Amino acid sequence: MRQALDFEKPLVELESKLASLKENGAPEDEIKAVEQQLFEMRRAIFSRLTPWQRVLLARHPLRPYALDYLRMGFSSFSELHGDRLYGDDKAVIGGFAVLGEYKVMVIGTQKGRDAKENVARNFGCAHPEGYRKALRLMRLADKFSLPIITLIDTAGAYPGVGAEERHIAEAIAVNLREMVTLRVPTIAVIIGEGGSGGALGLGVTDKILIMENAYYSVISPEGCAAILWEDRAAAPLAAEVLKLTPQDLLRFGIVDEVIPEPLGGAHVDPPAAAELLKQALLRNLEELLQIPMEERLKQRYNKYRRIGQFLEKNSPSELQQSGPLPDNLGTIKNEHNA
């Protein structure tokens, strides 16, 4: 039985029943009926996911990681190592690859599949040397006129003492500054978790894409709940208030495209998810290659200058009457601490 989240368990039970029917040679019409029932149940569950459930899907232990997408959607990947200053951070992978007919530089954050690999890759949380390695590879790609693709899946940059001693904030800040000036087309894809500055350190690009069941946020729902309501159990509410889902991010103009996933999530059919990602990357890359460099740089600059700007079309009194936030937000802290 595959690993499943709580809301997936009815699906797993039906999948087990279907497998048993096939194994025991049940009549074809009975098998087809269960297959249809499974499809309808999966569609019903995944058509009404809450923001918190999407966060859980983004963290699913069977979800494809950066190296999985490199294996299934790219070819001729040649990994490069080290930042030439301190060491090699295994939480960040990168190197030359081929996407369709295009030679590219791919950089991504990488989690582990088991305890040993997670320790080696620091659970996908990069140290300063990881961001400096990424910047080294970006500059190399810029020198050889190779488009840059970043695959982001991290809960955030590593906040340990060693990372602070080696200036993690400075490493991320330099990446933000330098990525704005890269002359080649750049695309970032949030394939799982897009956590705070740790994700942003690889995400200042011409295009930002996001998988259907990924999230992008200034803070984790648990961290937000701990700060606002002093109770991590309020994480589902925090996920809703943070507006971190792909649909919200697209509506606010933070991301440029939401890449659909197979019904049930990318972990249900990784090759199909990789193909959907590949086609989205090719389409956006070909679009960017048609734009002159100076115009592309101007568009990139304006893209990030626009983020956070908004106009209030209604008067303050009208806004108050519309009630954009739940009335009980101010009392949630007391309820959780009661």
Order of alpha helices (4+ residues) and beta strands (2+ residues): alpha-alpha-alpha-alpha-beta-beta-beta-alpha-alpha-beta-alpha-alpha-beta-alpha-beta-beta-alpha-alpha-alpha-beta-alpha-alpha-alpha-alpha
